[in-house]
Each structure stands twice: as structure tokens, then as C-alpha cells.
Amino acid sequence: MSNIAKRDTFSELAATEIAPDHSALRAIRETRGYSLEELSLTCGLSINEITEIESGRDADPSKLRRIAAALRLPEGALINPPVLAQPTENRSV
């Protein structure tokens, strides 16, 4: 893990706001200072498998659990991500 990640105080939510064009998983990975290669070695998945997950083309729960454990997230964090509430003015009645 890079020294930048150890000093980084941004939350994962802030990371997804900073980089809206990236998947939430990619933003979390980058915020925590992991390259694709480092995460691959840590969780035992190939770089291609992680790329497929980050792009939304794969959602295998067992793979998501392995990534969550490697990133030190709660086990179900990537399987059942919290839904952010819409601002009141955007809600339909």
C-alpha cells in the first residue's frame, strides 16, 4: 500500500464524489491506495476479474467478498451497497 493511502483522510463516499466517472469500487480501491496489481495479489483474483467487476460486467458475490476483505470493508459492503437518499427536490411524489 502506498504512503499516500496511509495519509489519506478522504472517506470512500468523498472518493466517489471526486471521481464520478469511476465505479464506486474503483474509487474505494484508489482511495485506499491499491493499484489493480496490488489488489489482485491481496485478494487472489486476476487483474482481469477485478477490471470486470469495477466495470459492472461481473457481480459474483464470492469475488466481491474477497475484494471487500482485501480492502478491509464489511463483508457485505460491496454486495449490498447502501443506497444514497435523493435530495428532497428530486423525489417524485
mmCIF file as gemmi writes it, N, C-alpha and C atoms, coordinates in Angstrom:
data_model
loop_
_atom_site.group_PDB
_atom_site.id
_atom_site.type_symbol
_atom_site.label_atom_id
_atom_site.label_alt_id
_atom_site.label_comp_id
_atom_site.label_asym_id
_atom_site.label_entity_id
_atom_site.label_seq_id
_atom_site.pdbx_PDB_ins_code
_atom_site.Cartn_x
_atom_site.Cartn_y
_atom_site.Cartn_z
_atom_site.occupancy
_atom_site.B_iso_or_equiv
_atom_site.pdbx_formal_charge
_atom_site.auth_seq_id
_atom_site.auth_asym_id
_atom_site.pdbx_PDB_model_num
ATOM 1 N N . MET Axp A 1 ? 0.852 -1.173 0 1 0 ? 1 A 1
ATOM 2 C CA . MET Axp A 1 ? 0 0 0 1 0 ? 1 A 1
ATOM 3 C C . MET Axp A 1 ? 0.892 1.23 0 1 0 ? 1 A 1
ATOM 4 N N . SER Axp A 2 ? 0.545 2.242 -0.748 1 0 ? 2 A 1
ATOM 5 C CA . SER Axp A 2 ? 1.376 3.423 -0.86 1 0 ? 2 A 1
ATOM 6 C C . SER Axp A 2 ? 1.292 4.285 0.391 1 0 ? 2 A 1
ATOM 7 N N . ASN Axp A 3 ? 2.305 5.123 0.566 1 0 ? 3 A 1
ATOM 8 C CA . ASN Axp A 3 ? 2.317 6.043 1.706 1 0 ? 3 A 1
ATOM 9 C C . ASN Axp A 3 ? 1.211 7.07 1.596 1 0 ? 3 A 1
ATOM 10 N N . ILE Axp A 4 ? 0.837 7.425 0.38 1 0 ? 4 A 1
ATOM 11 C CA . ILE Axp A 4 ? -0.251 8.386 0.177 1 0 ? 4 A 1
ATOM 12 C C . ILE Axp A 4 ? -1.539 7.847 0.785 1 0 ? 4 A 1
ATOM 13 N N . ALA Axp A 5 ? -1.821 6.571 0.575 1 0 ? 5 A 1
ATOM 14 C CA . ALA Axp A 5 ? -3.047 5.972 1.104 1 0 ? 5 A 1
ATOM 15 C C . ALA Axp A 5 ? -3.057 5.989 2.617 1 0 ? 5 A 1
ATOM 16 N N . LYS Axp A 6 ? -1.897 5.8 3.234 1 0 ? 6 A 1
ATOM 17 C CA . LYS Axp A 6 ? -1.836 5.796 4.689 1 0 ? 6 A 1
ATOM 18 C C . LYS Axp A 6 ? -2.145 7.168 5.26 1 0 ? 6 A 1
ATOM 19 N N . ARG Axp A 7 ? -1.822 8.237 4.498 1 0 ? 7 A 1
ATOM 20 C CA . ARG Axp A 7 ? -2.078 9.593 4.969 1 0 ? 7 A 1
ATOM 21 C C . ARG Axp A 7 ? -3.449 10.101 4.554 1 0 ? 7 A 1
ATOM 22 N N . ASP Axp A 8 ? -4.073 9.437 3.595 1 0 ? 8 A 1
ATOM 23 C CA . ASP Axp A 8 ? -5.329 9.906 3.007 1 0 ? 8 A 1
ATOM 24 C C . ASP Axp A 8 ? -6.443 9.895 4.03 1 0 ? 8 A 1
ATOM 25 N N . THR Axp A 9 ? -7.123 11.043 4.175 1 0 ? 9 A 1
ATOM 26 C CA . THR Axp A 9 ? -8.211 11.136 5.141 1 0 ? 9 A 1
ATOM 27 C C . THR Axp A 9 ? -9.574 11.201 4.479 1 0 ? 9 A 1
ATOM 28 N N . PHE Axp A 10 ? -9.625 11.128 3.121 1 0 ? 10 A 1
ATOM 29 C CA . PHE Axp A 10 ? -10.914 11.147 2.431 1 0 ? 10 A 1
ATOM 30 C C . PHE Axp A 10 ? -11.681 9.865 2.703 1 0 ? 10 A 1
ATOM 31 N N . SER Axp A 11 ? -12.971 9.991 2.866 1 0 ? 11 A 1
ATOM 32 C CA . SER Axp A 11 ? -13.811 8.805 3.019 1 0 ? 11 A 1
ATOM 33 C C . SER Axp A 11 ? -14.076 8.211 1.643 1 0 ? 11 A 1
ATOM 34 N N . GLU Axp A 12 ? -14.561 6.978 1.618 1 0 ? 12 A 1
ATOM 35 C CA . GLU Axp A 12 ? -14.908 6.354 0.35 1 0 ? 12 A 1
ATOM 36 C C . GLU Axp A 12 ? -16.019 7.127 -0.351 1 0 ? 12 A 1
ATOM 37 N N . LEU Axp A 13 ? -16.936 7.704 0.412 1 0 ? 13 A 1
ATOM 38 C CA . LEU Axp A 13 ? -18.015 8.487 -0.185 1 0 ? 13 A 1
ATOM 39 C C . LEU Axp A 13 ? -17.433 9.693 -0.906 1 0 ? 13 A 1
ATOM 40 N N . ALA Axp A 14 ? -16.472 10.364 -0.29 1 0 ? 14 A 1
ATOM 41 C CA . ALA Axp A 14 ? -15.829 11.505 -0.934 1 0 ? 14 A 1
ATOM 42 C C . ALA Axp A 14 ? -15.135 11.067 -2.209 1 0 ? 14 A 1
ATOM 43 N N . ALA Axp A 15 ? -14.539 9.896 -2.208 1 0 ? 15 A 1
ATOM 44 C CA . ALA Axp A 15 ? -13.852 9.404 -3.396 1 0 ? 15 A 1
ATOM 45 C C . ALA Axp A 15 ? -14.82 9.214 -4.551 1 0 ? 15 A 1
ATOM 46 N N . THR Axp A 16 ? -16.02 8.731 -4.278 1 0 ? 16 A 1
ATOM 47 C CA . THR Axp A 16 ? -16.988 8.537 -5.354 1 0 ? 16 A 1
ATOM 48 C C . THR Axp A 16 ? -17.502 9.874 -5.867 1 0 ? 16 A 1
ATOM 49 N N . GLU Axp A 17 ? -17.509 10.904 -5.017 1 0 ? 17 A 1
ATOM 50 C CA . GLU Axp A 17 ? -17.93 12.229 -5.455 1 0 ? 17 A 1
ATOM 51 C C . GLU Axp A 17 ? -16.851 12.907 -6.271 1 0 ? 17 A 1
ATOM 52 N N . ILE Axp A 18 ? -15.593 12.666 -5.933 1 0 ? 18 A 1
ATOM 53 C CA . ILE Axp A 18 ? -14.474 13.265 -6.651 1 0 ? 18 A 1
ATOM 54 C C . ILE Axp A 18 ? -14.349 12.667 -8.039 1 0 ? 18 A 1
ATOM 55 N N . ALA Axp A 19 ? -14.566 11.383 -8.152 1 0 ? 19 A 1
ATOM 56 C CA . ALA Axp A 19 ? -14.383 10.694 -9.426 1 0 ? 19 A 1
ATOM 57 C C . ALA Axp A 19 ? -15.675 10.019 -9.868 1 0 ? 19 A 1
ATOM 58 N N . PRO Axp A 20 ? -16.69 10.802 -10.253 1 0 ? 20 A 1
ATOM 59 C CA . PRO Axp A 20 ? -17.978 10.201 -10.594 1 0 ? 20 A 1
ATOM 60 C C . PRO Axp A 20 ? -17.929 9.311 -11.83 1 0 ? 20 A 1
ATOM 61 N N . ASP Axp A 21 ? -16.892 9.446 -12.68 1 0 ? 21 A 1
ATOM 62 C CA . ASP Axp A 21 ? -16.824 8.612 -13.869 1 0 ? 21 A 1
ATOM 63 C C . ASP Axp A 21 ? -16.242 7.232 -13.561 1 0 ? 21 A 1
ATOM 64 N N . HIS Axp A 22 ? -15.735 7.024 -12.376 1 0 ? 22 A 1
ATOM 65 C CA . HIS Axp A 22 ? -15.214 5.728 -11.969 1 0 ? 22 A 1
ATOM 66 C C . HIS Axp A 22 ? -16.291 4.979 -11.183 1 0 ? 22 A 1
ATOM 67 N N . SER Axp A 23 ? -16.193 3.679 -11.191 1 0 ? 23 A 1
ATOM 68 C CA . SER Axp A 23 ? -17.12 2.911 -10.37 1 0 ? 23 A 1
ATOM 69 C C . SER Axp A 23 ? -16.81 3.187 -8.906 1 0 ? 23 A 1
ATOM 70 N N . ALA Axp A 24 ? -17.764 2.956 -8.037 1 0 ? 24 A 1
ATOM 71 C CA . ALA Axp A 24 ? -17.54 3.16 -6.599 1 0 ? 24 A 1
ATOM 72 C C . ALA Axp A 24 ? -16.405 2.262 -6.11 1 0 ? 24 A 1
ATOM 73 N N . LEU Axp A 25 ? -16.356 1.025 -6.585 1 0 ? 25 A 1
ATOM 74 C CA . LEU Axp A 25 ? -15.293 0.112 -6.154 1 0 ? 25 A 1
ATOM 75 C C . LEU Axp A 25 ? -13.928 0.639 -6.565 1 0 ? 25 A 1
ATOM 76 N N . ARG Axp A 26 ? -13.811 1.118 -7.769 1 0 ? 26 A 1
ATOM 77 C CA . ARG Axp A 26 ? -12.527 1.654 -8.219 1 0 ? 26 A 1
ATOM 78 C C . ARG Axp A 26 ? -12.131 2.856 -7.366 1 0 ? 26 A 1
ATOM 79 N N . ALA Axp A 27 ? -13.077 3.735 -7.072 1 0 ? 27 A 1
ATOM 80 C CA . ALA Axp A 27 ? -12.783 4.9 -6.241 1 0 ? 27 A 1
ATOM 81 C C . ALA Axp A 27 ? -12.327 4.484 -4.851 1 0 ? 27 A 1
ATOM 82 N N . ILE Axp A 28 ? -12.973 3.488 -4.277 1 0 ? 28 A 1
ATOM 83 C CA . ILE Axp A 28 ? -12.569 2.992 -2.957 1 0 ? 28 A 1
ATOM 84 C C . ILE Axp A 28 ? -11.168 2.399 -3.036 1 0 ? 28 A 1
ATOM 85 N N . ARG Axp A 29 ? -10.931 1.577 -4.059 1 0 ? 29 A 1
ATOM 86 C CA . ARG Axp A 29 ? -9.608 0.96 -4.227 1 0 ? 29 A 1
ATOM 87 C C . ARG Axp A 29 ? -8.526 2.025 -4.326 1 0 ? 29 A 1
ATOM 88 N N . GLU Axp A 30 ? -8.757 3.022 -5.155 1 0 ? 30 A 1
ATOM 89 C CA . GLU Axp A 30 ? -7.767 4.072 -5.345 1 0 ? 30 A 1
ATOM 90 C C . GLU Axp A 30 ? -7.592 4.921 -4.092 1 0 ? 30 A 1
ATOM 91 N N . THR Axp A 31 ? -8.682 5.21 -3.385 1 0 ? 31 A 1
ATOM 92 C CA . THR Axp A 31 ? -8.601 5.984 -2.152 1 0 ? 31 A 1
ATOM 93 C C . THR Axp A 31 ? -7.777 5.252 -1.101 1 0 ? 31 A 1
ATOM 94 N N . ARG Axp A 32 ? -7.907 3.951 -1.081 1 0 ? 32 A 1
ATOM 95 C CA . ARG Axp A 32 ? -7.148 3.144 -0.122 1 0 ? 32 A 1
ATOM 96 C C . ARG Axp A 32 ? -5.724 2.868 -0.596 1 0 ? 32 A 1
ATOM 97 N N . GLY Axp A 33 ? -5.369 3.359 -1.776 1 0 ? 33 A 1
ATOM 98 C CA . GLY Axp A 33 ? -4.003 3.281 -2.251 1 0 ? 33 A 1
ATOM 99 C C . GLY Axp A 33 ? -3.607 1.996 -2.938 1 0 ? 33 A 1
ATOM 100 N N . TYR Axp A 34 ? -4.576 1.221 -3.406 1 0 ? 34 A 1
ATOM 101 C CA . TYR Axp A 34 ? -4.283 -0.038 -4.076 1 0 ? 34 A 1
ATOM 102 C C . TYR Axp A 34 ? -4.294 0.146 -5.59 1 0 ? 34 A 1
ATOM 103 N N . SER Axp A 35 ? -3.269 -0.37 -6.25 1 0 ? 35 A 1
ATOM 104 C CA . SER Axp A 35 ? -3.306 -0.485 -7.707 1 0 ? 35 A 1
ATOM 105 C C . SER Axp A 35 ? -4.063 -1.774 -8.021 1 0 ? 35 A 1
ATOM 106 N N . LEU Axp A 36 ? -4.394 -1.97 -9.285 1 0 ? 36 A 1
ATOM 107 C CA . LEU Axp A 36 ? -5.039 -3.228 -9.678 1 0 ? 36 A 1
ATOM 108 C C . LEU Axp A 36 ? -4.14 -4.409 -9.326 1 0 ? 36 A 1
ATOM 109 N N . GLU Axp A 37 ? -2.839 -4.264 -9.561 1 0 ? 37 A 1
ATOM 110 C CA . GLU Axp A 37 ? -1.899 -5.341 -9.286 1 0 ? 37 A 1
ATOM 111 C C . GLU Axp A 37 ? -1.848 -5.681 -7.797 1 0 ? 37 A 1
ATOM 112 N N . GLU Axp A 38 ? -1.806 -4.642 -6.953 1 0 ? 38 A 1
ATOM 113 C CA . GLU Axp A 38 ? -1.747 -4.867 -5.509 1 0 ? 38 A 1
ATOM 114 C C . GLU Axp A 38 ? -3.02 -5.538 -4.997 1 0 ? 38 A 1
ATOM 115 N N . LEU Axp A 39 ? -4.178 -5.083 -5.482 1 0 ? 39 A 1
ATOM 116 C CA . LEU Axp A 39 ? -5.429 -5.694 -5.054 1 0 ? 39 A 1
ATOM 117 C C . LEU Axp A 39 ? -5.514 -7.136 -5.547 1 0 ? 39 A 1
ATOM 118 N N . SER Axp A 40 ? -5.05 -7.375 -6.748 1 0 ? 40 A 1
ATOM 119 C CA . SER Axp A 40 ? -5.043 -8.73 -7.3 1 0 ? 40 A 1
ATOM 120 C C . SER Axp A 40 ? -4.232 -9.669 -6.407 1 0 ? 40 A 1
ATOM 121 N N . LEU Axp A 41 ? -3.061 -9.231 -6.007 1 0 ? 41 A 1
ATOM 122 C CA . LEU Axp A 41 ? -2.215 -10.053 -5.137 1 0 ? 41 A 1
ATOM 123 C C . LEU Axp A 41 ? -2.842 -10.246 -3.758 1 0 ? 41 A 1
ATOM 124 N N . THR Axp A 42 ? -3.496 -9.211 -3.256 1 0 ? 42 A 1
ATOM 125 C CA . THR Axp A 42 ? -4.072 -9.271 -1.912 1 0 ? 42 A 1
ATOM 126 C C . THR Axp A 42 ? -5.305 -10.162 -1.85 1 0 ? 42 A 1
ATOM 127 N N . CYS Axp A 43 ? -6.164 -10.103 -2.865 1 0 ? 43 A 1
ATOM 128 C CA . CYS Axp A 43 ? -7.418 -10.866 -2.793 1 0 ? 43 A 1
ATOM 129 C C . CYS Axp A 43 ? -7.387 -12.172 -3.582 1 0 ? 43 A 1
ATOM 130 N N . GLY Axp A 44 ? -6.359 -12.385 -4.4 1 0 ? 44 A 1
ATOM 131 C CA . GLY Axp A 44 ? -6.242 -13.637 -5.137 1 0 ? 44 A 1
ATOM 132 C C . GLY Axp A 44 ? -7.054 -13.719 -6.414 1 0 ? 44 A 1
ATOM 133 N N . LEU Axp A 45 ? -7.56 -12.6 -6.882 1 0 ? 45 A 1
ATOM 134 C CA . LEU Axp A 45 ? -8.277 -12.559 -8.159 1 0 ? 45 A 1
ATOM 135 C C . LEU Axp A 45 ? -7.341 -11.991 -9.219 1 0 ? 45 A 1
ATOM 136 N N . SER Axp A 46 ? -7.607 -12.303 -10.465 1 0 ? 46 A 1
ATOM 137 C CA . SER Axp A 46 ? -6.776 -11.761 -11.539 1 0 ? 46 A 1
ATOM 138 C C . SER Axp A 46 ? -7.134 -10.288 -11.764 1 0 ? 46 A 1
ATOM 139 N N . ILE Axp A 47 ? -6.225 -9.588 -12.409 1 0 ? 47 A 1
ATOM 140 C CA . ILE Axp A 47 ? -6.479 -8.19 -12.752 1 0 ? 47 A 1
ATOM 141 C C . ILE Axp A 47 ? -7.7 -8.096 -13.658 1 0 ? 47 A 1
ATOM 142 N N . ASN Axp A 48 ? -7.824 -9.026 -14.586 1 0 ? 48 A 1
ATOM 143 C CA . ASN Axp A 48 ? -8.989 -9.023 -15.485 1 0 ? 48 A 1
ATOM 144 C C . ASN Axp A 48 ? -10.291 -9.198 -14.718 1 0 ? 48 A 1
ATOM 145 N N . GLU Axp A 49 ? -10.3 -10.071 -13.707 1 0 ? 49 A 1
ATOM 146 C CA . GLU Axp A 49 ? -11.515 -10.27 -12.91 1 0 ? 49 A 1
ATOM 147 C C . GLU Axp A 49 ? -11.883 -8.987 -12.169 1 0 ? 49 A 1
ATOM 148 N N . ILE Axp A 50 ? -10.899 -8.315 -11.608 1 0 ? 50 A 1
ATOM 149 C CA . ILE Axp A 50 ? -11.168 -7.063 -10.878 1 0 ? 50 A 1
ATOM 150 C C . ILE Axp A 50 ? -11.666 -5.991 -11.847 1 0 ? 50 A 1
ATOM 151 N N . THR Axp A 51 ? -11.065 -5.914 -13.012 1 0 ? 51 A 1
ATOM 152 C CA . THR Axp A 51 ? -11.499 -4.944 -14.025 1 0 ? 51 A 1
ATOM 153 C C . THR Axp A 51 ? -12.942 -5.198 -14.441 1 0 ? 51 A 1
ATOM 154 N N . GLU Axp A 52 ? -13.308 -6.465 -14.619 1 0 ? 52 A 1
ATOM 155 C CA . GLU Axp A 52 ? -14.688 -6.816 -14.977 1 0 ? 52 A 1
ATOM 156 C C . GLU Axp A 52 ? -15.66 -6.384 -13.876 1 0 ? 52 A 1
ATOM 157 N N . ILE Axp A 53 ? -15.266 -6.568 -12.632 1 0 ? 53 A 1
ATOM 158 C CA . ILE Axp A 53 ? -16.122 -6.18 -11.507 1 0 ? 53 A 1
ATOM 159 C C . ILE Axp A 53 ? -16.251 -4.666 -11.442 1 0 ? 53 A 1
ATOM 160 N N . GLU Axp A 54 ? -15.124 -3.955 -11.563 1 0 ? 54 A 1
ATOM 161 C CA . GLU Axp A 54 ? -15.168 -2.494 -11.499 1 0 ? 54 A 1
ATOM 162 C C . GLU Axp A 54 ? -15.985 -1.883 -12.631 1 0 ? 54 A 1
ATOM 163 N N . SER Axp A 55 ? -16.021 -2.55 -13.771 1 0 ? 55 A 1
ATOM 164 C CA . SER Axp A 55 ? -16.781 -2.017 -14.906 1 0 ? 55 A 1
ATOM 165 C C . SER Axp A 55 ? -18.255 -2.408 -14.853 1 0 ? 55 A 1
ATOM 166 N N . GLY Axp A 56 ? -18.62 -3.257 -13.878 1 0 ? 56 A 1
ATOM 167 C CA . GLY Axp A 56 ? -20.013 -3.654 -13.744 1 0 ? 56 A 1
ATOM 168 C C . GLY Axp A 56 ? -20.396 -4.872 -14.554 1 0 ? 56 A 1
ATOM 169 N N . ARG Axp A 57 ? -19.438 -5.522 -15.2 1 0 ? 57 A 1
ATOM 170 C CA . ARG Axp A 57 ? -19.749 -6.694 -16.022 1 0 ? 57 A 1
ATOM 171 C C . ARG Axp A 57 ? -19.748 -7.997 -15.234 1 0 ? 57 A 1
ATOM 172 N N . ASP Axp A 58 ? -19.298 -7.954 -13.978 1 0 ? 58 A 1
ATOM 173 C CA . ASP Axp A 58 ? -19.271 -9.154 -13.135 1 0 ? 58 A 1
ATOM 174 C C . ASP Axp A 58 ? -19.684 -8.745 -11.73 1 0 ? 58 A 1
ATOM 175 N N . ALA Axp A 59 ? -20.555 -9.502 -11.122 1 0 ? 59 A 1
ATOM 176 C CA . ALA Axp A 59 ? -21.009 -9.204 -9.761 1 0 ? 59 A 1
ATOM 177 C C . ALA Axp A 59 ? -21.061 -10.479 -8.923 1 0 ? 59 A 1
ATOM 178 N N . ASP Axp A 60 ? -20.107 -11.364 -9.141 1 0 ? 60 A 1
ATOM 179 C CA . ASP Axp A 60 ? -20.04 -12.624 -8.397 1 0 ? 60 A 1
ATOM 180 C C . ASP Axp A 60 ? -19.848 -12.319 -6.913 1 0 ? 60 A 1
ATOM 181 N N . PRO Axp A 61 ? -20.818 -12.702 -6.06 1 0 ? 61 A 1
ATOM 182 C CA . PRO Axp A 61 ? -20.737 -12.39 -4.63 1 0 ? 61 A 1
ATOM 183 C C . PRO Axp A 61 ? -19.465 -12.918 -3.954 1 0 ? 61 A 1
ATOM 184 N N . SER Axp A 62 ? -18.983 -14.086 -4.359 1 0 ? 62 A 1
ATOM 185 C CA . SER Axp A 62 ? -17.775 -14.616 -3.711 1 0 ? 62 A 1
ATOM 186 C C . SER Axp A 62 ? -16.553 -13.753 -4.044 1 0 ? 62 A 1
ATOM 187 N N . LYS Axp A 63 ? -16.5 -13.234 -5.258 1 0 ? 63 A 1
ATOM 188 C CA . LYS Axp A 63 ? -15.401 -12.342 -5.639 1 0 ? 63 A 1
ATOM 189 C C . LYS Axp A 63 ? -15.514 -11.01 -4.906 1 0 ? 63 A 1
ATOM 190 N N . LEU Axp A 64 ? -16.738 -10.517 -4.797 1 0 ? 64 A 1
ATOM 191 C CA . LEU Axp A 64 ? -16.957 -9.251 -4.093 1 0 ? 64 A 1
ATOM 192 C C . LEU Axp A 64 ? -16.564 -9.362 -2.622 1 0 ? 64 A 1
ATOM 193 N N . ARG Axp A 65 ? -16.833 -10.515 -2.005 1 0 ? 65 A 1
ATOM 194 C CA . ARG Axp A 65 ? -16.434 -10.724 -0.607 1 0 ? 65 A 1
ATOM 195 C C . ARG Axp A 65 ? -14.914 -10.723 -0.463 1 0 ? 65 A 1
ATOM 196 N N . ARG Axp A 66 ? -14.232 -11.342 -1.415 1 0 ? 66 A 1
ATOM 197 C CA . ARG Axp A 66 ? -12.764 -11.386 -1.376 1 0 ? 66 A 1
ATOM 198 C C . ARG Axp A 66 ? -12.172 -9.988 -1.508 1 0 ? 66 A 1
ATOM 199 N N . ILE Axp A 67 ? -12.743 -9.184 -2.395 1 0 ? 67 A 1
ATOM 200 C CA . ILE Axp A 67 ? -12.268 -7.812 -2.571 1 0 ? 67 A 1
ATOM 201 C C . ILE Axp A 67 ? -12.56 -6.987 -1.327 1 0 ? 67 A 1
ATOM 202 N N . ALA Axp A 68 ? -13.755 -7.145 -0.77 1 0 ? 68 A 1
ATOM 203 C CA . ALA Axp A 68 ? -14.119 -6.407 0.442 1 0 ? 68 A 1
ATOM 204 C C . ALA Axp A 68 ? -13.15 -6.738 1.573 1 0 ? 68 A 1
ATOM 205 N N . ALA Axp A 69 ? -12.825 -8.005 1.745 1 0 ? 69 A 1
ATOM 206 C CA . ALA Axp A 69 ? -11.889 -8.403 2.801 1 0 ? 69 A 1
ATOM 207 C C . ALA Axp A 69 ? -10.514 -7.781 2.558 1 0 ? 69 A 1
ATOM 208 N N . ALA Axp A 70 ? -10.059 -7.782 1.318 1 0 ? 70 A 1
ATOM 209 C CA . ALA Axp A 70 ? -8.749 -7.211 0.992 1 0 ? 70 A 1
ATOM 210 C C . ALA Axp A 70 ? -8.715 -5.707 1.259 1 0 ? 70 A 1
ATOM 211 N N . LEU Axp A 71 ? -9.831 -5.028 1.011 1 0 ? 71 A 1
ATOM 212 C CA . LEU Axp A 71 ? -9.912 -3.583 1.231 1 0 ? 71 A 1
ATOM 213 C C . LEU Axp A 71 ? -10.332 -3.228 2.658 1 0 ? 71 A 1
ATOM 214 N N . ARG Axp A 72 ? -10.507 -4.251 3.486 1 0 ? 72 A 1
ATOM 215 C CA . ARG Axp A 72 ? -10.916 -4.09 4.889 1 0 ? 72 A 1
ATOM 216 C C . ARG Axp A 72 ? -12.272 -3.389 5.009 1 0 ? 72 A 1
ATOM 217 N N . LEU Axp A 73 ? -13.199 -3.855 4.179 1 0 ? 73 A 1
ATOM 218 C CA . LEU Axp A 73 ? -14.583 -3.377 4.221 1 0 ? 73 A 1
ATOM 219 C C . LEU Axp A 73 ? -15.435 -4.453 4.872 1 0 ? 73 A 1
ATOM 220 N N . PRO Axp A 74 ? -16.6 -4.106 5.407 1 0 ? 74 A 1
ATOM 221 C CA . PRO Axp A 74 ? -17.504 -5.143 5.918 1 0 ? 74 A 1
ATOM 222 C C . PRO Axp A 74 ? -17.828 -6.138 4.8 1 0 ? 74 A 1
ATOM 223 N N . GLU Axp A 75 ? -18.026 -7.392 5.161 1 0 ? 75 A 1
ATOM 224 C CA . GLU Axp A 75 ? -18.205 -8.463 4.184 1 0 ? 75 A 1
ATOM 225 C C . GLU Axp A 75 ? -19.251 -8.151 3.123 1 0 ? 75 A 1
ATOM 226 N N . GLY Axp A 76 ? -20.375 -7.599 3.507 1 0 ? 76 A 1
ATOM 227 C CA . GLY Axp A 76 ? -21.447 -7.328 2.546 1 0 ? 76 A 1
ATOM 228 C C . GLY Axp A 76 ? -21.409 -5.949 1.932 1 0 ? 76 A 1
ATOM 229 N N . ALA Axp A 77 ? -20.365 -5.18 2.175 1 0 ? 77 A 1
ATOM 230 C CA . ALA Axp A 77 ? -20.323 -3.793 1.712 1 0 ? 77 A 1
ATOM 231 C C . ALA Axp A 77 ? -20.432 -3.649 0.206 1 0 ? 77 A 1
ATOM 232 N N . LEU Axp A 78 ? -19.854 -4.564 -0.535 1 0 ? 78 A 1
ATOM 233 C CA . LEU Axp A 78 ? -19.897 -4.477 -1.995 1 0 ? 78 A 1
ATOM 234 C C . LEU Axp A 78 ? -21.056 -5.256 -2.586 1 0 ? 78 A 1
ATOM 235 N N . ILE Axp A 79 ? -21.615 -6.168 -1.805 1 0 ? 79 A 1
ATOM 236 C CA . ILE Axp A 79 ? -22.733 -6.981 -2.29 1 0 ? 79 A 1
ATOM 237 C C . ILE Axp A 79 ? -24.042 -6.222 -2.14 1 0 ? 79 A 1
ATOM 238 N N . ASN Axp A 80 ? -24.225 -5.572 -1.017 1 0 ? 80 A 1
ATOM 239 C CA . ASN Axp A 80 ? -25.43 -4.787 -0.747 1 0 ? 80 A 1
ATOM 240 C C . ASN Axp A 80 ? -25.028 -3.363 -0.396 1 0 ? 80 A 1
ATOM 241 N N . PRO Axp A 81 ? -24.529 -2.584 -1.378 1 0 ? 81 A 1
ATOM 242 C CA . PRO Axp A 81 ? -24.08 -1.238 -1.06 1 0 ? 81 A 1
ATOM 243 C C . PRO Axp A 81 ? -25.236 -0.37 -0.592 1 0 ? 81 A 1
ATOM 244 N N . PRO Axp A 82 ? -24.976 0.553 0.332 1 0 ? 82 A 1
ATOM 245 C CA . PRO Axp A 82 ? -26.048 1.431 0.815 1 0 ? 82 A 1
ATOM 246 C C . PRO Axp A 82 ? -26.544 2.328 -0.307 1 0 ? 82 A 1
ATOM 247 N N . VAL Axp A 83 ? -27.817 2.583 -0.311 1 0 ? 83 A 1
ATOM 248 C CA . VAL Axp A 83 ? -28.425 3.452 -1.31 1 0 ? 83 A 1
ATOM 249 C C . VAL Axp A 83 ? -28.454 4.857 -0.734 1 0 ? 83 A 1
ATOM 250 N N . LEU Axp A 84 ? -27.894 5.796 -1.472 1 0 ? 84 A 1
ATOM 251 C CA . LEU Axp A 84 ? -27.896 7.176 -1.011 1 0 ? 84 A 1
ATOM 252 C C . LEU Axp A 84 ? -29.268 7.791 -1.258 1 0 ? 84 A 1
ATOM 253 N N . ALA Axp A 85 ? -29.749 8.538 -0.303 1 0 ? 85 A 1
ATOM 254 C CA . ALA Axp A 85 ? -31.059 9.174 -0.433 1 0 ? 85 A 1
ATOM 255 C C . ALA Axp A 85 ? -30.977 10.294 -1.453 1 0 ? 85 A 1
ATOM 256 N N . GLN Axp A 86 ? -32.021 10.445 -2.224 1 0 ? 86 A 1
ATOM 257 C CA . GLN Axp A 86 ? -32.105 11.537 -3.182 1 0 ? 86 A 1
ATOM 258 C C . GLN Axp A 86 ? -32.471 12.806 -2.431 1 0 ? 86 A 1
ATOM 259 N N . PRO Axp A 87 ? -31.965 13.952 -2.9 1 0 ? 87 A 1
ATOM 260 C CA . PRO Axp A 87 ? -32.408 15.209 -2.303 1 0 ? 87 A 1
ATOM 261 C C . PRO Axp A 87 ? -33.916 15.371 -2.443 1 0 ? 87 A 1
ATOM 262 N N . THR Axp A 88 ? -34.525 16.044 -1.513 1 0 ? 88 A 1
ATOM 263 C CA . THR Axp A 88 ? -35.974 16.185 -1.47 1 0 ? 88 A 1
ATOM 264 C C . THR Axp A 88 ? -36.533 16.754 -2.766 1 0 ? 88 A 1
ATOM 265 N N . GLU Axp A 89 ? -35.861 17.736 -3.366 1 0 ? 89 A 1
ATOM 266 C CA . GLU Axp A 89 ? -36.416 18.377 -4.558 1 0 ? 89 A 1
ATOM 267 C C . GLU Axp A 89 ? -36.407 17.453 -5.777 1 0 ? 89 A 1
ATOM 268 N N . ASN Axp A 90 ? -35.651 16.356 -5.764 1 0 ? 90 A 1
ATOM 269 C CA . ASN Axp A 90 ? -35.599 15.439 -6.901 1 0 ? 90 A 1
ATOM 270 C C . ASN Axp A 90 ? -36.53 14.25 -6.757 1 0 ? 90 A 1
ATOM 271 N N . ARG Axp A 91 ? -37.149 14.095 -5.63 1 0 ? 91 A 1
ATOM 272 C CA . ARG Axp A 91 ? -38.041 12.942 -5.407 1 0 ? 91 A 1
ATOM 273 C C . ARG Axp A 91 ? -39.366 13.154 -6.087 1 0 ? 91 A 1
ATOM 274 N N . SER Axp A 92 ? -39.885 12.076 -6.654 1 0 ? 92 A 1
ATOM 275 C CA . SER Axp A 92 ? -41.224 12.17 -7.246 1 0 ? 92 A 1
ATOM 276 C C . SER Axp A 92 ? -42.241 11.857 -6.171 1 0 ? 92 A 1
ATOM 277 N N . VAL Axp A 93 ? -43.403 12.477 -6.265 1 0 ? 93 A 1
ATOM 278 C CA . VAL Axp A 93 ? -44.436 12.316 -5.247 1 0 ? 93 A 1
ATOM 279 C C . VAL Axp A 93 ? -45.477 11.34 -5.716 1 0 ? 93 A 1
